[in-house]
Amino acid sequence: MAQQEKAASGMMLFVVLILVAALGLAALYFFVLTPGSPDSSTIQRPQEGTLEQHTR
């Protein structure tokens, strides 16, 4: 019976380690690898007069 308990605790440890690794990777992606707010130089604005041309 001791070997069965040892196997069960080993499997549980494996599952917990996989979950912790997945949460760590998700946190790393969310907090570090996602871009911040876009700066004004990368936002494309319509040229002058294009809105007036399309509304007529």
Sequence and secondary structure as in RCSB ss.txt:
>XXXX:A:sequence
MAQQEKAASGMMLFVVLILVAALGLAALYFFVLTPGSPDSSTIQRPQEGTLEQHTR
>XXXX:A:secstr
 HHHHHHHHHHHHHHHHHHHHHHHHHHHIIIIIS  S  TTTS    TTHHHHHH 
